[in-house]
């Protein structure tokens, strides 16, 4: 089974090699990523005799979600070193920013390609006491090579969306063998736990942990406060009167709907000072979103270029990494992206942390239980029109925002309900920490 998977992966990599090499050489910035993904890691990651906990998170959202768990592991195992891997460049940048300062330099790298030789070499080089994989990333050869070396692999914050589940069923025999090699599978919800069991995971290894994203540590809050100061200084968010809509993690097709809703709102004399702060999900869209806003007749001020536009710009563009949570702090209303188009949505925890009313589109398939609770308790408004009917989306989004702005009591109640849901569901970090502590072989020093 592993041989067949490796053969197919090798064929795909060979087919893609010219493209990958061309992009790496042309852009140069991808060369370190390519080297590391092929197993050539910096010397700082070589085993040094200390127990090592390797935490892997694919991209920005997963990297941020594990901050509280990393802090808890550091406190529980003070003699261990923590290292962090990602797959995306944006996740890598956030990991460098957030984790090197706290847990030492040179502890961030790119996850290896899932070939047995590469995975085995990386494991031998690092010699981790455990590999902790955030969310449901299943890498058969990495997991298998870890199992051969008696290195426990733990899935944390695991989830299996309905669409992914249907796709995974086609590979159920292979997945059952891989999932059996995990030491623990800690899932977000009962539905996620049931799905992974149907894929063949041993029931004895499955537990429902809750969602790490509900938890917020003092360290996280301090980092967000520091970011907020810089963001406010650059964009003067607290200086200008009027309502501010913060649209986080937007995707192509959503920005135009937001901009036209903004225009409709500003036509109302009572909302003429309303502004929009857009935070595109992907960096390659920064320039195109700025150009789109200008074509729609708005003045744009970019976070990275605060001096290039007037201070009273109607549209603000957050074109930097790692400041979205800080931006939500200044919102009158938060719109969460990836929901007007079929992406599946992004986390609504960050605006909830700041007690902000939340507006979302129809596509929240990635967070079905969470969105149900937010809607049931009046913490969010969902636009139901699909992307095929953009005019209705624009109208419904405008009216949803107008209804919140027109009723300060509703605005406050929605924000308070969002914050209450967050507080009521905390505890996943403590549960996950105990399960990890139960499978790793790291001595815990006696209390002083």
C-alpha positions in Angstrom: 0.0 0.0 0.0 2.8 2.4 1.0 4.8 1.4 -2.1 1.8 2.2 -4.5 1.3 5.6 -2.8 5.0 6.4 -3.0 5.1 5.4 -6.7 2.1 7.6 -7.6 3.5 10.6 -5.6 6.9 10.2 -7.3 5.4 10.2 -10.7 3.5 13.4 -9.8 6.6 15.1 -8.4 8.6 14.2 -11.5 5.9 15.6 -13.7 5.8 18.8 -11.7 9.6 19.1 -11.2 10.2 21.5 -14.2 7.5 23.9 -13.0 8.7 23.8 -9.4 12.4 24.3 -10.4 11.5 27.1 -12.8 9.5 29.0 -10.1 12.3 28.4 -7.5 15.0 29.7 -9.8 13.0 32.6 -11.2 11.8 33.9 -7.8 14.8 32.7 -5.8 12.8 33.2 -2.6 11.4 29.6 -3.1 14.9 28.0 -3.1 15.1 27.6 0.7 11.6 26.2 0.8 12.5 23.7 -2.0 15.7 22.6 -0.2 13.9 22.1 3.1 11.0 20.3 1.6 13.6 17.8 0.1 15.0 17.2 3.6 18.0 19.6 3.7 17.4 21.4 7.0 19.4 24.1 8.7 21.9 22.9 11.3 19.8 24.6 14.0 17.3 21.8 13.7 19.7 18.9 14.3 19.0 16.8 17.4 21.0 18.3 20.3 20.2 15.9 23.1 17.1 17.7 24.4 13.6 16.2 23.9 12.0 17.7 20.9 8.3 18.4 20.2 7.7 18.9 16.5 4.5 20.9 15.7 3.3 21.0 12.1 0.7 23.5 10.9 0.0 23.9 7.2 -0.8 27.6 6.8 -1.5 30.9 8.7 -4.8 29.9 10.3 -3.5 26.6 11.7 -0.2 28.2 12.8 -2.1 30.9 14.7 -4.5 28.4 16.2 -1.8 26.4 17.9 -0.2 29.3 19.9 -2.0 28.4 23.1 -1.1 24.8 22.8 2.6 25.6 22.1 2.7 27.8 25.2 1.1 25.0 27.3 3.6 22.4 26.0 6.5 24.8 26.8 5.2 25.2 30.3 4.6 21.5 30.8 7.9 20.4 29.3 10.3 23.2 30.1 13.4 21.1 29.2 12.1 20.3 25.7 12.7 22.3 22.5 9.8 23.2 20.3 10.1 23.3 16.5 7.5 24.3 14.0 6.9 23.4 10.3 4.5 24.7 7.7 3.8 24.2 4.1 2.9 27.7 2.9 5.2 30.6 2.8 2.7 32.8 4.7 2.4 30.2 7.4 6.2 30.0 7.6 6.5 33.8 8.0 4.0 33.8 10.8 5.7 30.9 12.5 9.1 32.8 12.4 7.4 35.9 13.8 5.4 34.2 16.6 7.6 31.3 17.7 11.3 32.1 17.2 11.0 35.0 19.7 9.3 32.7 22.3 11.1 29.4 21.8 14.5 30.2 20.3 15.9 31.0 16.8 16.2 28.5 14.0 13.2 26.4 15.0 11.0 27.0 11.9 11.2 25.1 8.6 9.1 23.7 5.7 7.5 20.3 6.0 9.2 17.6 4.0 7.9 16.1 0.8 6.0 12.9 1.8 8.6 10.4 0.3 9.9 7.7 2.7 13.6 8.6 2.2 13.1 12.3 2.7 10.7 11.8 5.7 13.1 9.2 7.3 16.1 11.5 6.9 14.2 14.5 8.5 13.1 12.4 11.4 16.6 11.1 12.0 18.0 14.6 11.8 15.5 16.1 14.2 14.9 13.0 16.4 11.6 14.3 17.8 9.9 12.9 20.9 6.6 13.4 19.2 5.1 14.9 16.0 2.0 17.0 16.5 0.0 17.6 13.3 -2.6 20.4 13.4 -5.9 19.8 11.6 -6.4 16.9 9.3 -3.3 16.7 7.2 -2.6 13.0 6.5 0.9 12.3 5.3 1.2 8.5 5.0 5.0 8.1 4.7 5.8 10.7 7.4 3.4 8.9 9.8 4.7 5.5 8.8 8.4 6.5 9.1 7.7 7.9 12.5 5.9 4.7 13.6 9.0 2.7 12.5 11.1 4.9 14.8 8.6 4.7 17.8 7.9 8.4 17.5 4.2 9.0 18.4 2.2 11.1 16.0 -0.8 13.1 17.4 -3.5 14.7 15.3 -4.8 17.8 17.1 -7.8 20.0 16.3 -8.7 17.3 13.7 -11.7 17.9 11.4 -13.1 16.2 8.4 -15.5 18.4 6.3 -18.4 16.6 4.7 -17.0 17.2 1.2 -13.5 15.9 2.2 -15.2 12.9 3.9 -16.8 11.8 0.6 -13.5 12.1 -1.1 -11.6 10.2 1.6 -14.1 7.3 1.4 -12.5 6.3 -1.9 -9.2 5.7 -0.2 -10.6 4.2 3.0 -8.5 1.0 2.9 -5.3 3.0 2.7 -6.4 5.6 5.2 -7.5 3.0 7.7 -3.9 1.6 7.8 -2.4 5.1 8.1 -4.8 6.3 10.8 -4.0 3.1 12.8 -0.4 4.3 13.1 -1.3 7.5 14.9 -0.9 7.6 18.7 -4.0 9.7 19.1 -6.6 11.4 17.0 -8.0 14.4 18.8 -11.1 15.7 16.9 -13.0 19.0 17.1 -16.5 17.6 17.3 -18.6 14.4 17.6 -19.2 14.6 13.8 -15.5 14.8 13.1 -14.9 11.9 15.4 -17.6 9.8 13.8 -16.2 10.5 10.3 -12.6 9.6 11.1 -13.8 6.3 12.7 -15.8 5.5 9.6 -12.5 5.9 7.6 -11.0 3.2 9.7 -9.4 4.9 12.7 -9.3 2.7 15.8 -11.9 4.0 18.3 -9.4 3.6 21.1 -7.3 6.4 19.6 -10.1 8.8 18.9 -11.2 11.5 21.3 -13.2 14.7 21.0 -11.1 17.7 22.2 -13.1 20.7 21.2 -11.7 23.4 19.0 -8.3 25.0 19.9 -9.4 28.2 18.2 -11.8 28.8 21.0 -9.0 29.2 23.5 -7.1 32.4 23.9 -4.0 32.8 26.1 -2.6 36.0 27.7 0.4 35.6 25.4 -1.8 35.7 22.4 -3.6 38.8 23.7 -0.3 40.6 24.3 0.8 39.9 20.8 -2.5 41.1 19.3 -2.3 44.3 21.4 1.2 45.0 20.1 0.0 44.5 16.5 -3.0 46.8 17.1 -0.7 49.7 18.1 1.3 49.4 14.8 -1.9 49.0 12.8 -3.6 52.0 14.4 -0.5 54.2 13.9 -0.3 53.3 10.2 -4.0 53.5 9.3 -5.2 55.9 12.0 -8.2 53.6 12.7 -9.2 55.2 16.0 -9.0 58.7 14.7 -11.8 58.8 12.2 -15.5 58.9 13.0 -17.9 56.5 11.3 -18.5 52.8 11.1 -15.7 50.5 10.1 -16.4 47.1 8.4 -13.4 44.7 8.7 -13.6 42.0 6.0 -11.1 39.3 6.9 -9.6 36.6 4.6 -11.5 37.6 1.5 -11.3 35.6 -1.7 -11.7 36.5 -5.4 -15.4 37.4 -6.1 -16.1 38.7 -2.6 -14.3 42.0 -2.7 -16.6 43.4 -5.4 -19.7 42.5 -3.4 -18.2 44.2 -0.3 -17.2 47.4 -2.3 -20.7 47.7 -3.8 -22.3 47.2 -0.4 -20.0 49.9 0.9 -21.1 52.3 -1.8 -24.8 51.6 -1.1 -24.3 52.2 2.7 -22.4 55.5 2.1 -25.4 56.8 0.1 -27.3 56.9 3.3 -26.5 60.3 5.0 -26.4 58.6 8.4 -23.7 56.2 7.1 -21.7 58.5 4.8 -18.6 58.0 6.9 -18.7 54.2 6.7 -15.3 52.7 5.7 -14.2 49.2 4.7 -10.9 47.5 5.7 -10.3 44.6 3.4 -7.8 41.8 4.3 -7.3 39.4 1.3 -6.6 35.9 2.2 -3.7 35.5 -0.2 -0.8 38.0 -0.7 -0.8 37.6 -4.5 -4.2 39.4 -4.6 -3.1 42.6 -2.7 -2.5 44.6 -5.8 -5.5 43.4 -7.7 -7.8 44.2 -4.8 -6.4 47.7 -4.5 -6.9 48.3 -8.2 -10.4 46.9 -8.0 -11.3 49.4 -5.2 -9.9 52.3 -7.2 -11.8 51.2 -10.3 -15.0 51.3 -8.2 -14.3 54.9 -7.4 -12.8 54.6 -3.9 -9.7 56.1 -2.4 -7.4 53.4 -1.1 -4.9 53.4 1.7 -2.6 50.4 2.1 -1.1 49.2 5.3 2.3 48.8 3.6 2.2 52.3 2.1 0.4 54.5 4.6 1.8 57.7 3.1 0.6 57.2 -0.5 -3.1 58.0 0.0 -5.2 60.5 2.0 -5.8 59.7 5.6 -9.6 59.8 4.9 -9.6 56.9 2.4 -12.9 55.1 2.2 -11.1 51.7 1.6 -8.2 50.5 3.7 -6.2 47.5 2.5 -4.4 45.3 5.0 -1.6 44.0 2.8 0.6 42.5 5.6 0.7 39.2 7.4 -0.4 38.4 10.9 -2.5 41.6 11.7 -6.0 40.4 11.0 -6.8 39.6 14.7 -5.6 43.1 15.6 -7.7 44.7 12.8 -10.9 43.1 14.1 -10.4 45.0 17.4 -11.3 48.2 15.5 -14.4 46.8 13.7 -18.0 47.9 14.1 -18.9 44.8 12.2 -16.8 41.9 11.0 -17.3 40.1 7.7 -15.6 36.7 7.5 -14.4 35.8 4.0 -14.4 32.6 2.1 -18.1 32.5 2.7 -19.7 34.4 -0.3 -17.8 32.0 -2.6 -17.5 28.3 -2.2 -14.4 28.1 -0.1 -16.0 26.9 3.1 -15.3 29.9 5.3 -12.6 30.9 7.7 -12.6 31.2 11.5 -15.1 33.5 13.2 -13.2 33.2 16.5 -11.0 36.3 16.1 -13.9 38.8 15.8 -15.8 36.9 18.5 -12.8 37.4 20.8 -13.4 41.2 20.5 -17.2 40.9 20.9 -17.9 42.0 17.4 -21.1 41.3 15.5 -20.4 38.9 12.6 -21.7 38.7 9.0 -21.0 35.7 6.8 -22.1 34.3 3.5 -23.7 31.0 2.7 -20.5 28.9 2.5 -19.4 27.9 6.1 -19.0 24.2 5.4 -15.7 24.2 7.2 -17.3 25.1 10.5 -20.8 23.7 10.6 -21.2 23.2 14.3 -19.7 26.5 15.2 -21.8 28.6 12.7 -24.9 26.8 13.9 -24.3 27.9 17.4 -23.4 31.5 16.4 -26.6 31.8 14.3 -28.8 30.1 17.0 -27.6 32.5 19.7 -27.8 35.7 17.5 -24.1 36.3 17.3 -24.0 36.3 13.5 -26.1 37.1 10.4 -25.8 34.8 7.4 -26.3 35.9 3.8 -28.0 33.0 2.1 -27.8 34.1 -1.6 -25.3 32.1 -3.6 -22.4 33.5 -5.7 -24.4 32.9 -8.9 -26.7 35.8 -7.8 -24.2 38.5 -7.0 -26.8 41.3 -7.1 -28.8 39.6 -4.4 -25.7 39.0 -2.3 -24.9 42.8 -2.6 -28.4 43.7 -1.6 -28.6 41.3 1.3 -25.1 42.1 2.6 -26.0 45.8 2.5 -29.2 45.3 4.4 -27.5 43.0 7.0 -24.9 45.7 7.7 -27.5 48.5 7.7 -29.6 46.6 10.2 -26.7 46.3 12.6 -25.6 49.9 12.2 -29.1 51.2 12.7 -29.6 49.5 16.0 -26.7 50.0 18.5 -28.5 47.7 21.0 -28.5 44.9 18.4 -24.9 45.6 17.6 -23.9 45.2 21.3 -26.0 42.1 21.9 -24.6 40.3 18.8 -21.0 41.1 20.0 -21.7 40.0 23.5 -23.3 36.7 22.3 -20.2 36.0 20.1 -17.9 36.6 23.1 -20.0 34.4 25.3 -19.9 31.5 22.9 -16.1 31.8 22.8 -15.8 31.7 26.6 -18.3 28.9 27.0 -16.4 26.6 24.7 -12.9 27.0 25.9 -10.9 24.1 27.3 -9.6 22.3 24.2 -6.0 23.3 24.9 -6.0 21.7 28.4 -7.6 18.5 27.1 -5.1 18.3 24.2 -2.2 18.9 26.4 -3.1 16.0 28.7 -3.5 13.6 25.8 -0.1 14.6 24.3 1.5 14.2 27.7 0.0 10.7 27.9 1.8 9.5 24.7 5.2 11.3 24.8 8.2 10.0 26.7 9.5 13.2 28.2 10.2 13.4 31.9 8.4 16.2 33.7 10.6 18.0 36.2 9.4 18.1 39.8 7.8 21.3 41.0 10.2 23.8 42.6 
